[in-house]
Each structure stands twice: as C-alpha cells, then as structure tokens.
Amino acid sequence: MEKPKPRKVLDDWGVIARLLPEGWEEGARSWGALRRSRGVPDARALLRTLLVHVAEGCSLVETALRAREAGWCQLSSVALFKRLQRAEQWLRWLAEAMWRGKGMAAACRRRVYAVDATLVQEEGRTGSQWRVHFSLNLANLQCEHFELNDVVGGETFRRVPERRGDLILGDRAYGTGPGVGHVVAHGGDVLVRINLQRLPLFIRGGQRLPILSRLRKLRVGHPGEWTAYVHDGDRRIEGRLVAIRRSRQAARWARKRLKRKASLQQKTLSREAREAAGYVFVWTTLSADQFSRKQVLDLYRLRWQIELAFKRMKSIMGLGQLPKRADASARAWLHGKLFVALLLERLLEEAETFSPWGYPLSPSTKPVARNTVYVS
C-alpha cells in the first residue's frame, strides 16, 4: 500500500518569518536547540512546531501529530518535550531580540514607560511560581524589556535598563530608596505610588514628613503637592509628593479591597492604612515648572496600561497557568509565550502597512516604460 503524502498546509509563514530577528535560524544551533537534525530538518520546522505547542496551547501529543501531518518533522511527544527543554535559551534569545529590534523603541524624544511584574504558577496546589518582570513603552504600548526569574527575585527599578531622560512609572512595590536612587543616578526620573512603610518621605530639616496630616487638608477634585525627600543610603533625593482625595464611593471600594486582602493574609488593618485608602498619593522627581500636579496624576493613570497588557497575555494567550513541572521546560514555555506576545506586537505594527497583494514591494531601479498606461 502506497504511503500517503504529507498534507500540504497553506499559511502565511512568510509574513511571520519576515518579522523574526536576523540570524534566528543560525541561533537554533548556536543556542543548542538544534544540535542534531534527527527528525527535524531545520530551524524553521522546529520553530513552527514549538509555536503550535506554545501559541495554540496544544498538548505535546497533538503538536507532534500536527507537525507530522504538515510534513514539518517526525517527532514523538517525548522527543518534542526534550526539544522544548533544549530550546529554552534559543526562545529566550528570540524574545529578547524582538524587543530590542527595530521599531520597538518609541519615536518620542523622552521615553516614558511603566514597569510591573506578574506571577505565573505551575498547575496544582504545590506548583512552583515564576515572576515575569515587564516594561511597557507608553508611546506605542510595546515591550521595552522583560526578565524571567523565580519568586525570590523581587520587584525593583534596578532590574530595568536605564537611559538618560527616561521616565519610569511604578506601583507601590517599586517605591524604595535604592530603586529610586538607581534611576536618578542614571539620569532618569521616577513617578511611583507610595507605601507609607516602604518609602518614608522627609522634609528639608531631616524630619519625617507627616503625610496623613497634610492629606487631611485636601478637598475632592483639588490635588495638592509638597516638597519631599527620599533617602538612598546617605544620599538625599529631592522630589514632590502629589496627592488627591478619592471620592466617597472610590474610598469605600478601596477600603473594602484592603479589608479583604488583610483578611486573606490574616492581618489586622491598621488605622493609618484605612485612612490612607481615602487618597491617591505619588512621589516624583519631575520638576514643578515642567509638570503640574494635574499632569503628574494624569501620567500615573497611564500605568494601568501594563495591567491591561498582563490581562491580555493571561486571558488571550494563556500565560496564567504553566503546564510544566520541570524547571527547564517551564522556562522554555514561558520564554516561548513571551516571544509569541512580542511577535504579535510586531504583527500589529506591520498590519498598518499590509498590502492587498500580500508581499512588500522592493525598490526598482528600472526606468518606466514609454507605453505604460496610467489609470487615475
């Protein structure tokens, strides 16, 4: 009986390949993902197969079956699992090359971006947790930097590559003296939400700033500001405390969330924390002559975009639950997910210039023929 030929798959792989970083095929061998070609003819076949597993969420068995049906490679599910483990560093390099690639930086003169981290847990109650640190450019909503580690690696501005003139937005977890000092030392500015215990503020004489007593004077709709200093070791960094009073309904919701969180952690909600929930207050190194208190608060509102980015990655791309138990395969799967997310960013960017004929035109040096007919 004649063996059936592999089914031909019609797709747009050419569009995807055009967006991949230069040297991605050679990288499969240099990073150890394709040391042997047994069952896998080339890097193209390996990446397409891994993307079926990572991007589409197919099991190893189904992925191996699809790859065989498409004629890409001949792998069992066990062999595919081993290939995924060996591809960890290649997938990490691919993801990093995507956010470092052309078109990922903002066109504006000053780079403004939000930083945050999200947890990803392996399946099961005892599954390990991993933390994805992410930086989002607020000019084009694209990734500027990411880092993957276990939960021991805390959230800090010191993880973020710095460039003079950058403005970095962070939530309460990033409000620490060493983190702020790191950004300022590299010529950048920060805009960070304040935790009363983690980021103490001081006045010019060196005494603690009585934040709550200042906040009590605020009226709804009228933000206030005060000069406040942050200490990074022996270094004193000048900035501004900018605050606004919440509406009665917003304050009620905030206190309800705090109470629920304290109950889950079996802690008692302090009187100061309950009162502070009635306000939103941030600290920034931005000067008052360039940014008003309203502009500072409007800028901080943009930080919510990184929360939406995490929600998209978890709800649409399935980043929230990690279906791996071995550390090597878990890291490979997570780097693969991040690579797919960044690839989708590039696809959306390219979508603005997609042509009806399906391919980009290359510049022509040939003169226009005399008998060319122009249609208006």
Secondary structure, 3 states (H helix, E strand, C coil): CCCCCCCCCCCCHHHHHHHCCCCHHHHHHHCCCCCCCCCCCCHHHHHHHHHHHHHCCCCHHHHHHHHHHHCCCCCCHHHHHHHHHHCHHHHHHHHHHHHHCCCCCCCCCCCEEEEEEEEEEECCCCCCEEEEEEEEECCCCEEEEEEEEECCCCCCHHHCCCCCCCEEEECHHHCCHHHHHHHHHCCCEEEEECCCCCCCCECCCCCECCHHHHHCCCECCECEEEEEEEEECCEEEEEEEEEEECCHHHHHHHHHHHHHHHHHCCCCCCHHHHHHCCEEEEEECCCCCCCCHHHHHHHHHCCHHHHHHHHHHHHCCCCCEECCCCHHHHHHHHHHHHHHHHHHHHHHHHHCCCCCCCCCCCCCCCCCCCCCCCCC
